[in-house]
Amino acid sequence: MLLTISPGHIDLPPGSEVILHYQTWDDYEALLLGRRDNAAVKIRYNAHTQEMRIMAPLPAHGNRSRTLSDLVVALLRHQNRDWHGFDPITLKRLKEAGAEPDACFYIQNWQAALGKEHIDLSQDPPPDLAIEMDLTSRTDLAVYQILGVPEVWIYHRAV
């Protein structure tokens, strides 16, 4: 499979990652729009480093993500806590950062997320927990700091 990245099309082989340097917020938004419904391709952006990462997860990615999400749900149920989860969702802080965690959970602010299909971090609180699977790339915690996510769980594949 060939690697193709253009404003209208993104096609990456599973397990691949592309890092683009000197990118702008407009470049990031254009790629998000160009991706259309291809949610299998994840895009992360950090305006401070001007770096955009485009990743195509491996098939095992979803299984491990679901297992970790199930663990979070089991822990919350055990504690008799309410929550609202998203899988997948794009989190953006305008002109600063954007990420697409494998899953995220609103726990303290779960009611603020009910009924929402999109999160607008200029108006909505950030999720309390984000989950990332680092099977093909490494999570940039600086992006989550910019987004205001207080806790990130990362699964690293043993090498």
Backbone as CSV, one residue per row, in Angstrom:
resi,resn,N_x,N_y,N_z,CA_x,CA_y,CA_z,C_x,C_y,C_z
1,MET,0.848,-1.170,0.000,0.000,0.000,0.000,0.897,1.238,0.000
2,LEU,0.524,2.205,-0.790,1.281,3.446,-0.862,0.841,4.411,0.224
3,LEU,1.749,5.247,0.629,1.495,6.295,1.594,0.982,7.512,0.839
4,THR,-0.210,8.005,1.196,-0.789,9.166,0.531,-1.327,10.121,1.576
5,ILE,-0.848,11.366,1.558,-1.365,12.398,2.444,-1.545,13.652,1.607
6,SER,-2.774,14.094,1.508,-3.085,15.334,0.816,-4.299,15.938,1.518
7,PRO,-4.614,17.196,1.266,-5.767,17.795,1.939,-7.077,17.036,1.703
8,GLY,-7.191,16.302,0.614,-8.420,15.583,0.325,-8.374,14.096,0.592
9,HIS,-7.210,13.567,1.002,-7.103,12.109,1.132,-5.930,11.721,2.037
10,ILE,-6.189,10.787,2.933,-5.132,10.232,3.777,-5.225,8.720,3.688
11,ASP,-4.138,8.101,3.288,-4.092,6.643,3.187,-2.737,6.170,3.686
12,LEU,-2.747,5.509,4.838,-1.512,4.999,5.433,-1.663,3.513,5.696
13,PRO,-0.605,2.745,5.543,-0.669,1.328,5.912,-0.802,1.190,7.433
14,PRO,-1.530,0.184,7.920,-1.658,-0.022,9.359,-0.289,-0.112,10.029
15,GLY,-0.176,0.545,11.172,1.065,0.535,11.927,2.040,1.624,11.545
16,SER,1.664,2.488,10.618,2.595,3.532,10.188,2.291,4.856,10.880
17,GLU,3.318,5.684,10.930,3.204,7.017,11.512,4.004,7.974,10.645
18,VAL,3.430,9.144,10.416,4.107,10.185,9.661,4.156,11.424,10.542
19,ILE,5.325,12.034,10.630,5.492,13.255,11.415,5.777,14.391,10.449
20,LEU,4.970,15.428,10.516,5.143,16.600,9.665,5.573,17.774,10.540
21,HIS,6.631,18.428,10.160,7.160,19.561,10.909,6.715,20.869,10.260
22,TYR,6.761,21.944,11.035,6.434,23.294,10.574,5.017,23.371,10.023
23,GLN,4.082,22.780,10.749,2.683,22.776,10.342,1.914,23.842,11.118
24,THR,0.862,24.359,10.500,0.029,25.379,11.120,-1.294,24.771,11.564
25,TRP,-2.042,25.553,12.324,-3.374,25.125,12.737,-4.251,24.891,11.503
26,ASP,-4.127,25.727,10.503,-4.914,25.555,9.273,-4.555,24.246,8.569
27,ASP,-3.266,23.867,8.577,-2.858,22.577,8.006,-3.542,21.428,8.752
28,TYR,-3.567,21.533,10.084,-4.203,20.511,10.930,-5.692,20.398,10.605
29,GLU,-6.379,21.529,10.572,-7.818,21.522,10.277,-8.102,20.954,8.888
30,ALA,-7.253,21.285,7.920,-7.443,20.770,6.555,-7.318,19.248,6.520
31,LEU,-6.343,18.696,7.254,-6.206,17.235,7.283,-7.364,16.569,8.007
32,LEU,-7.857,17.195,9.074,-9.031,16.634,9.755,-10.220,16.563,8.805
33,LEU,-10.428,17.631,8.044,-11.528,17.638,7.070,-11.285,16.628,5.953
34,GLY,-10.047,16.529,5.493,-9.707,15.616,4.409,-9.832,14.162,4.792
35,ARG,-9.694,13.892,6.064,-9.812,12.508,6.540,-11.238,11.999,6.403
36,ARG,-12.175,12.900,6.445,-13.605,12.586,6.365,-13.968,11.572,7.429
37,ASP,-14.516,10.436,7.020,-14.993,9.436,7.971,-13.968,8.355,8.270
38,ASN,-12.724,8.544,7.872,-11.692,7.545,8.124,-11.146,7.721,9.543
39,ALA,-11.963,7.319,10.526,-11.580,7.497,11.927,-10.436,6.583,12.325
40,ALA,-10.084,5.616,11.476,-8.962,4.729,11.782,-7.645,5.493,11.751
41,VAL,-7.592,6.598,11.021,-6.399,7.428,10.968,-6.532,8.487,12.056
42,LYS,-5.518,8.550,12.933,-5.519,9.512,14.034,-4.534,10.628,13.742
43,ILE,-4.925,11.861,14.095,-4.090,13.023,13.844,-3.919,13.793,15.154
44,ARG,-2.669,14.112,15.472,-2.351,14.871,16.687,-1.555,16.103,16.278
45,TYR,-1.839,17.245,16.923,-1.165,18.492,16.561,-0.746,19.264,17.808
46,ASN,0.461,19.852,17.759,0.970,20.703,18.829,1.499,21.982,18.179
47,ALA,0.822,23.104,18.413,1.219,24.373,17.802,2.549,24.871,18.357
48,HIS,2.872,24.526,19.593,4.124,24.991,20.193,5.344,24.394,19.489
49,THR,5.223,23.157,19.044,6.325,22.511,18.320,6.101,22.548,16.812
50,GLN,4.920,22.986,16.389,4.507,23.002,14.987,4.615,21.606,14.364
51,GLU,4.289,20.603,15.159,4.420,19.217,14.713,3.039,18.560,14.625
52,MET,2.822,17.859,13.531,1.608,17.085,13.339,2.003,15.628,13.141
53,ARG,1.320,14.736,13.859,1.566,13.293,13.734,0.310,12.648,13.187
54,ILE,0.500,11.858,12.151,-0.604,11.134,11.524,-0.308,9.648,11.691
55,MET,-1.249,8.922,12.298,-1.011,7.516,12.632,-2.131,6.635,12.103
56,ALA,-1.757,5.466,11.642,-2.723,4.433,11.246,-2.524,3.253,12.196
57,PRO,-3.408,3.099,13.156,-3.221,2.048,14.163,-3.232,0.641,13.576
58,LEU,-2.574,-0.256,14.296,-2.594,-1.683,13.973,-3.931,-2.280,14.394
59,PRO,-4.323,-3.420,13.834,-5.592,-4.045,14.226,-5.700,-4.330,15.732
60,ALA,-4.593,-4.670,16.382,-4.617,-4.972,17.820,-4.903,-3.738,18.669
61,HIS,-4.758,-2.583,18.072,-4.954,-1.319,18.761,-6.331,-1.250,19.426
62,GLY,-7.364,-1.527,18.661,-8.734,-1.436,19.169,-9.021,-2.430,20.275
63,ASN,-8.484,-3.640,20.162,-8.715,-4.645,21.200,-8.130,-4.215,22.532
64,ARG,-6.918,-3.714,22.517,-6.279,-3.284,23.765,-6.955,-2.039,24.333
65,SER,-7.360,-1.148,23.463,-8.066,0.046,23.897,-9.376,-0.333,24.575
66,ARG,-10.099,-1.243,23.971,-11.382,-1.683,24.538,-11.164,-2.353,25.891
67,THR,-10.117,-3.148,26.029,-9.839,-3.818,27.299,-9.565,-2.796,28.400
68,LEU,-8.749,-1.794,28.110,-8.446,-0.773,29.103,-9.690,0.060,29.428
69,SER,-10.497,0.373,28.427,-11.754,1.097,28.664,-12.690,0.271,29.540
70,ASP,-12.754,-1.020,29.282,-13.594,-1.902,30.110,-13.117,-1.910,31.557
71,LEU,-11.809,-1.859,31.768,-11.263,-1.798,33.126,-11.713,-0.516,33.823
72,VAL,-11.636,0.612,33.124,-12.079,1.889,33.696,-13.558,1.806,34.075
73,VAL,-14.374,1.272,33.179,-15.807,1.141,33.446,-16.051,0.241,34.659
74,ALA,-15.321,-0.861,34.759,-15.486,-1.770,35.903,-15.116,-1.056,37.210
75,LEU,-14.033,-0.291,37.194,-13.635,0.448,38.389,-14.678,1.498,38.780
76,LEU,-15.207,2.202,37.796,-16.228,3.214,38.077,-17.507,2.571,38.604
77,ARG,-17.904,1.449,38.028,-19.094,0.737,38.531,-18.874,0.259,39.955
78,HIS,-17.694,-0.265,40.223,-17.372,-0.743,41.569,-17.472,0.394,42.594
79,GLN,-17.126,1.605,42.168,-17.186,2.770,43.052,-18.558,3.461,43.025
80,ASN,-19.510,2.871,42.275,-20.858,3.453,42.127,-20.805,4.895,41.620
81,ARG,-19.929,5.130,40.635,-19.773,6.469,40.073,-20.423,6.546,38.708
82,ASP,-20.896,7.716,38.386,-21.428,7.985,37.057,-20.298,8.482,36.171
83,TRP,-20.448,8.295,34.856,-19.443,8.735,33.894,-20.101,8.835,32.527
84,HIS,-19.381,9.465,31.633,-19.773,9.483,30.224,-18.489,9.322,29.420
85,GLY,-18.473,8.376,28.506,-17.274,8.099,27.732,-17.444,8.420,26.261
86,PHE,-16.309,8.655,25.615,-16.262,8.887,24.173,-15.213,7.981,23.555
87,ASP,-15.545,7.430,22.399,-14.633,6.530,21.691,-15.068,6.472,20.237
88,PRO,-14.446,7.103,19.354,-13.378,8.100,19.424,-13.966,9.502,19.488
89,ILE,-13.094,10.475,19.697,-13.490,11.887,19.677,-12.241,12.730,19.405
90,THR,-12.445,13.865,18.764,-11.349,14.804,18.531,-11.444,15.909,19.572
91,LEU,-10.360,16.115,20.290,-10.271,17.189,21.281,-9.357,18.265,20.715
92,LYS,-9.834,19.524,20.728,-9.031,20.609,20.175,-9.082,21.822,21.085
93,ARG,-7.947,22.457,21.251,-7.875,23.776,21.864,-7.414,24.687,20.738
94,LEU,-8.299,25.581,20.315,-8.138,26.386,19.111,-6.737,26.975,18.961
95,LYS,-6.120,26.645,17.849,-4.807,27.139,17.429,-3.665,26.751,18.362
96,GLU,-3.930,25.771,19.270,-2.881,25.346,20.187,-2.552,23.864,20.081
97,ALA,-3.592,23.026,20.153,-3.335,21.584,20.161,-4.599,20.821,19.795
98,GLY,-4.376,19.610,19.309,-5.478,18.711,19.005,-5.012,17.281,19.153
99,ALA,-5.912,16.424,19.638,-5.588,15.006,19.809,-6.857,14.184,19.684
100,GLU,-6.648,12.918,19.402,-7.748,11.972,19.295,-7.420,10.758,20.156
101,PRO,-7.776,10.846,21.442,-7.480,9.706,22.312,-8.253,8.474,21.855
102,ASP,-7.735,7.315,22.213,-8.443,6.083,21.867,-9.771,6.001,22.608
103,ALA,-9.816,6.557,23.792,-11.045,6.668,24.568,-10.833,7.779,25.582
104,CYS,-11.915,8.383,26.025,-11.810,9.340,27.115,-13.076,9.277,27.951
105,PHE,-12.934,9.689,29.198,-14.029,9.596,30.148,-14.217,10.911,30.890
106,TYR,-15.476,11.313,30.975,-15.879,12.400,31.850,-16.408,11.745,33.107
107,ILE,-15.794,12.057,34.230,-16.184,11.438,35.493,-16.748,12.512,36.424
108,GLN,-15.947,13.494,36.780,-16.446,14.574,37.635,-17.451,15.446,36.896
109,ASN,-17.226,15.667,35.624,-18.106,16.533,34.820,-18.957,15.735,33.842
110,TRP,-19.358,14.532,34.223,-20.065,13.649,33.298,-21.348,14.268,32.775
111,GLN,-22.033,15.056,33.607,-23.299,15.647,33.151,-23.078,16.688,32.057
112,ALA,-21.926,17.354,32.074,-21.620,18.364,31.056,-21.419,17.738,29.681
113,ALA,-21.103,16.446,29.641,-20.833,15.772,28.365,-22.039,15.000,27.827
114,LEU,-23.067,14.844,28.627,-24.235,14.077,28.177,-24.873,14.700,26.944
115,GLY,-25.194,13.868,25.977,-25.882,14.305,24.772,-25.009,15.006,23.749
116,LYS,-23.738,15.147,24.016,-22.849,15.837,23.083,-22.247,14.846,22.100
117,GLU,-22.152,15.273,20.852,-21.458,14.489,19.841,-20.062,15.033,19.593
118,HIS,-19.865,16.301,19.930,-18.572,16.968,19.760,-18.258,17.722,21.050
119,ILE,-16.996,17.798,21.363,-16.548,18.549,22.524,-15.858,19.813,22.038
120,ASP,-16.262,20.957,22.576,-15.651,22.238,22.262,-14.943,22.715,23.532
121,LEU,-13.614,22.567,23.576,-12.876,22.888,24.786,-12.846,24.376,25.113
122,SER,-13.373,25.219,24.220,-13.501,26.635,24.566,-14.720,26.856,25.453
123,GLN,-15.638,25.869,25.459,-16.854,25.974,26.264,-17.024,24.802,27.230
124,ASP,-16.596,23.616,26.800,-16.786,22.406,27.589,-15.532,22.095,28.398
125,PRO,-15.714,21.458,29.558,-14.522,21.038,30.297,-13.828,19.899,29.559
126,PRO,-12.524,19.735,29.777,-11.834,18.597,29.162,-12.248,17.311,29.877
127,PRO,-12.055,16.167,29.225,-12.344,14.909,29.919,-11.404,14.734,31.109
128,ASP,-11.846,13.947,32.071,-11.041,13.691,33.260,-9.952,12.664,32.994
129,LEU,-10.180,11.797,32.024,-9.237,10.717,31.733,-9.210,10.456,30.236
130,ALA,-8.014,10.352,29.682,-7.833,9.947,28.282,-7.012,8.668,28.276
131,ILE,-7.329,7.790,27.336,-6.605,6.527,27.186,-5.936,6.529,25.818
132,GLU,-4.652,6.165,25.806,-3.880,6.085,24.559,-3.179,4.731,24.471
133,MET,-3.198,4.149,23.289,-2.469,2.913,22.994,-1.240,3.296,22.191
134,ASP,-0.078,3.101,22.753,1.171,3.413,22.053,1.758,2.138,21.449
135,LEU,1.126,1.658,20.403,1.623,0.465,19.726,2.531,0.832,18.561
136,THR,2.242,1.937,17.898,3.042,2.343,16.737,3.714,3.693,16.927
137,SER,3.287,4.453,17.929,3.864,5.774,18.159,3.799,6.084,19.646
138,ARG,4.438,7.153,20.044,4.446,7.576,21.439,3.523,8.774,21.629
139,THR,2.775,8.739,22.708,1.873,9.831,23.035,2.665,11.040,23.510
140,ASP,2.300,12.205,23.017,2.911,13.469,23.416,2.074,14.044,24.560
141,LEU,2.546,13.869,25.796,1.787,14.348,26.947,1.647,15.863,26.966
142,ALA,2.557,16.580,26.309,2.449,18.037,26.244,1.138,18.452,25.579
143,VAL,0.701,17.692,24.593,-0.569,17.998,23.922,-1.719,17.889,24.922
144,TYR,-1.707,16.851,25.735,-2.777,16.684,26.717,-2.720,17.738,27.816
145,GLN,-1.521,18.215,28.146,-1.408,19.328,29.097,-2.045,20.584,28.518
146,ILE,-1.781,20.863,27.255,-2.380,22.028,26.597,-3.896,21.893,26.555
147,LEU,-4.381,20.690,26.305,-5.824,20.454,26.240,-6.481,20.496,27.620
148,GLY,-5.681,20.378,28.681,-6.215,20.448,30.035,-6.717,19.128,30.585
149,VAL,-6.336,18.009,29.962,-6.756,16.689,30.434,-5.875,16.322,31.630
150,PRO,-6.476,16.145,32.823,-5.650,15.939,34.015,-5.013,14.560,34.145
151,GLU,-5.579,13.544,33.496,-5.025,12.195,33.645,-5.039,11.469,32.304
152,VAL,-3.912,10.853,31.966,-3.788,10.087,30.723,-3.214,8.721,31.078
153,TRP,-3.900,7.674,30.657,-3.395,6.313,30.809,-2.835,5.894,29.460
154,ILE,-1.605,5.394,29.471,-0.940,4.999,28.232,-0.527,3.548,28.323
155,TYR,-0.915,2.773,27.327,-0.463,1.400,27.208,0.705,1.402,26.233
156,HIS,1.875,0.974,26.709,3.048,0.842,25.851,3.244,-0.625,25.519
157,ARG,3.410,-0.915,24.262,3.696,-2.283,23.847,5.109,-2.633,24.272
158,ALA,5.246,-3.788,24.876,6.583,-4.260,25.271,7.384,-4.565,24.011
159,VAL,8.628,-4.111,24.006,9.480,-4.315,22.829,10.349,-5.523,23.023
